[in-house]
Amino acid sequence: MENKYEITYIIRPDLDDAAKTALVERFDKILTDNGAKLIDSKDWSKRRFAYEIDGFNEGIYHVVNLTAEDSQAIDEFDRLAKFSDNILRQMTVKRDN
């Protein structure tokens, strides 16, 4: 049975459009290469933080909705996002089907 997930991640605000697009495409591909099916992947908004994160006061929130049979795609996304200097934070929520 497939589970629904929502991943929200914050992209550093000083990336140019081409670099941001490449980053989003790379992380979407990480998910699909590991068995997830993307429902949508879109920018939500640029928002100001309540406190500074890695020297930034704001960031671009990006939301991905997906389905997956197991957590392999999510685990790989989380692992690689932690190593990316361009992703300030990420959070995954399992949705009720």
N, C-alpha and C positions, 0 to 999 in steps of 0.2 A: 504494500500500500504506500502511495506517495504522501509525503508530508509537505505542508506549505510553510515556507519560511519568508521572513522579511529581513534583509540586511540593510542597515543604515550605516553609511560611513562618511567621514568628514575629510574633504580634500583641502589641502593647504590653499589659501586664497591667492597666492602670488604665482600660481601656475598659469602659463598662457593657454589659450583655447586648444591649440594643437596638442600640447602635452597632456592636458586634462582629458581630451578625447582619447588619446592613446592609452592613458591610465585606465579609464573606464572600460575600453575595449579589452585591454589585457585582463582585467579582473573579471569581466563577463566571461571571457574565454576560459579562465581558470575554472569557473563554475561549470560551464558546459562540458569542458574536457573531462571533468570528474563526475559526470552523470546527471547534473542538474538540468532542469528545463526552465528557461527564463520566461516569466510572464511579462514583466517589464523592467526596465532599467532606466531611471530618469533622475535628472537633477531636481531637487526639491526647492531649495533656496539658499542664498548666502545669508548667514545669520551671525549675529554678534554673540560671543561667548559670555557666560557669567564670570568666568575667570580665564586667565591666559593659559593656552595650551601650546607648548613648544615654542613660545615666543610670539604666538599669533593671538589676536583678539577676535578674529572672525574666521569662518570657514565655509566651504561649499558643501552642503548636505546632499548626498546622493542616496537614492533608495532603490533597492533591487527586490522584486518579488519573484519567488521561484518555487518550484516543486522538486523534491528529491526523495528517492527511496531510502537512502541512508545518509549519514552525516559526513561522508567522505568529501563531498564538494565544499561543504561549510568548513570542515576542519582545514582543508588545504587553503581556502580563502583566508581564514583567520591566521594561519601560519605565515602566509606570504604578506598579508597586510601588515603584520607586526614588523616585518623587515623593510617595508616601504616608507621612505622619508616623506612621501607625498600624501600618505593617509595618516591623519592625526589621531583618529579614534574610529572604532567600528563596534557595532552591536548587532547581534543576530537574535531574532525573536521567532519562536515556532508558533505559527498561527493555528487556530482551531479550524478544522476542515469544514 
